[in-house]
Every structure is written in C-alpha cells, then in structure tokens.
Amino acid sequence: MDTSQLLKGVLDLAVLAVLRKDDGYGYDVLRRLRSAGLDEVGDASVYGTLRRLYNAGLLTSYVVPSEEGPHRKYYSLNEPGRERLAESGKTWQVFAKTMDQMLGEVA
Amino acid sequence: MSTHTRTEVQAYLERMRAALSDLPAAEVADVLDDAETHVVEIADELGEEFSSDALVRRLGSPEAYAQELRAAAGYPAPAAASTPAAPRYRLIDRLAFWGLALGTVATVVVAGGRDGFVPLFFTLLGVAALAAAVFGGLVSVARIAELPEARSLFDALERARRDDGLGKLLTYLKTLQPGWWVARSLLVLMSPFLIGRYHELVLFLVVLAVLSFLAGSRSQRDRRWLFIGLPANGLAVGTVLLGLGVVVLGVSSNPSSYGVSHVPQQPSLPENVYVFDAEGNALTGVYLYDQDGRPLDSAHYDCAGYSDQDNRYPKPRVDYGGPQGCRVLDGVPFAVAIPTERPYRSSSSAPTTTVPTTSVPTTTLPTTTAPQSEPSALSSASTPPSAPVTTG
C-alpha cells in the first residue's frame, strides 16, 4: 500500500505533533518528520500543510532574522492548535487500535 | 551562495509566484517567505552540485511545487483562465482611488486648519464631484478594487486583521463604529460653527451629515458609500482637531468670538469713577487696581472720538453738545456729602489697607522707573505712581 495515500489524512496531525515541543520553521518541520520516519512526505505538502494550519488559526508565526540567507518564519502551536492536537491524537489512537485489533488476526 | 545560484533561486521563486498569482497577495507573500528559506536551504545542501536542473530534480518544477502546495494548503484550484487577464481598471478608476485618498486627507487639513473658505470650498466640491462620479456609474468600485494599490491596501488590512494584537484592536474598534457614525454626523454638522465664518456651507454640510450617517452601515455592503464616509471622516477629524485647538490652546482665527479665554477678562466698570476722601474732597488722578493688582483700565475719549485705555480716574468728560462744539472737561461735575458715621469697624485700618495696593503699580506698571524690590519706593505711599502715559 502506498504510504503517501495514508499520509494525506494524517499529515496535519503529524505536523502538529512535531511542533508540540519546539517551534520550527518550514524546513525544520520537514526534517523532523523525515527523521521520525515519514520519508515519503513531500516538501511542498509540508509547507502547504503549515499554511493551512496557520490559516485555520491553529498555529502562530513569527520571523527570526538569519545572519546568512533569508529570515526564517517560525511556526508555533497556539492554544487551539494544542486542543486540536489532543483531539485528533485521541481520534487517531482509537482508530489505530481498531486497525491493530483487526489486523492482529491477519498478521 | 554564488550570484549564479541566487539568480536561479530567484527565477524558481518567480515561477512559483506566477503559478500562485490568483491567490491573495498577502498569502502569496507568506508562502514565498517560506518557500525562499526552503529553496535556499536546498541550494545550500546541493552546494557545488547546484544547478537549476538539480533543484528541479529535488523539488520538482516550480509549477509542480505550487500545485502540491496548493493542494496541501487547501487553496482553491487556479482560475480556469490562468493567463493573467488584461487589467480591468482604467485610468479614471485609478484617479478616483487616489482622489478619494487625497480628498480624505485634504478634508482633515482644510477643516482642521485655518486656510480659509476657498480651500475648504474646493475640497468639498472635489469630494462631492468624486462621489457623484461613483454613484453616477462613471467610476466602478469593482474596478477600483482591482487596482494593484487597492489590492495591496486590502491585503495589508487583512494582514492586520489576522495579526494577534492588531486584530483584537480592530475588532474592538469595530464595536465602536456605530457610535462613531453618529458622532461623525454631529461633527460634520458642527464644523461650520467651529469654522465660524462659513455659513454658506451649512446646507451642504447638513446634507453631508445625513449622507454620512447613512454611509456608516451601507459602506460595508456597498463600497460606493466609502466615497462619502471617508471624506466625512476627514471632515469630522479635522473639526475635532480644530475644536481641540480652540479649547485647549485658545487660539483661533476669530479671537473675538472664540479665543477670548486667554485674554484676561476685565471687570466691567461704569463709564466713569469719581473718588472722594472722608472730608468730601474730590480726588483726581487716582489709579484703580483690582484684587490681583491688575489696572482697572477703561477707555476715555477725546473729541475726535479717539479712545485711550488707562486706569487713571476720573476720566475727562467729553461734552459734544456745548456751544463751541465738542469740549473735553476735567474736574468733578458734582459734590458729595460723606456721612459722618463710619461704616467700617476701625478708621485706622483704612489707610493701612490702602498701602499695599499702592505698592502694586510699581510691580505691574512697565513705565515705573523705580526698581520693584526697593522698599523706599513702596514706603512713599502718598506719592502717586507715575501715570502710564506711554499709550499716547
């Protein structure tokens, strides 16, 4: 099964999750997702997801000037973002448990 | 990063920008902020191997990047006619936009300033003509909204609305809006009275006050009303500024009616004052002062009708009806009998209370030659102070 199809549904949750502890700019978020094991995540998809979460009011952003190169726009989780993360996280865990139980018999 | 790399990165970003050009400018700017850091990061990673091909192998074409980003961000699909259409606005729309901006600023200046009737009249005329052009259909607000400068203004407003602090402030200000609409109408109505001389404009301003009230809620749905609301804002703000100027600074172009607060008010005096001592002898050449040591000046006239101000009493009388024509008469025209019982408790206290008042002129009369700190000048209470004769 193509992971990228699965990823579409949970990229929001994944992005919120990697921003839970530390704020990050776009490329940070991308690296954290990759290093967590989501190799197939598309660069532009992550940036687009950040914009969507930001426009939905789940993230706030601030700019940090960089000595070399362009300044970096950091995204951080705000209160609605944390609430959404908790909520979606619970939904995912229930869903994953259901899937595990179902697959437990097969695998 | 080499110049070559920088150029390639910029070219990549420009193609992305073009692919997203149907989105609001503020959003595109935000997206490209992110994308620039991203592309620069990739370019740095590629280092020596950087080329535009390598960049595309890594990130996909700018159009594909934009497409993927668009899908993930939930932006609407690009408009069917993705080729940028010819601008729909015309010169007249641009003139109207800047005319409105200029007119709004100008109303603040002419209503708040003291430039006189002509600038105010022509500003209001211009604003009215602009509004007539908009409501008459000569200029379309839809096309004005397409102007790049209008779009960047809207985008700036949108950004402010999304900003945490500013957004809250704007939301709060919005709740005050209905109150401002009422205040604005009243201020527009008041402006001719504050401005004072321009009663010719009262009818116009009454109409504007009514229209500006209507413009309040309507301009949110029908942007044409902004062409009335914004200049009315300007007029109201200018009027407030003018009002503050009058009240706080007490300065006005029309001091006889508004600027009086800074002129020390003189107590009203009778036409003339005659003074007698306890024996009933008339005193002449007496100088009168109030409780603060200010001279009680009043006018006296000569036969030419020329008036002069001083506090020396009694004033010469002017007799216009004499047989030789007009004459100036000195002296006291009547005698009095002073009652023998003293109305005051102590007769001895009377002279001591008058001494300090005679010392006052030495401190306030600029013509006094004696230094004000010299006590010997003050002790000679019987010597009348030198008359303020400089006003001749």
Interface residues (C-beta under 8 A of the other chain):
Chain A: L11 Y25 G26 Y27 L30 G42 D43 A44 S45 V46 Y47 G48 T49 L50 R51 R52 Y54 N55 T60 S61 V63 S66 G69 P70 H71 R72 K73
Chain B: M1 E27 D30 V31 D33 D34 A35 E36 T37 H38 V40 E41 D44 L59 G60 A64 Y65 A66 Q67 E68 L69 R70 A71 A72 A73 G74 D164
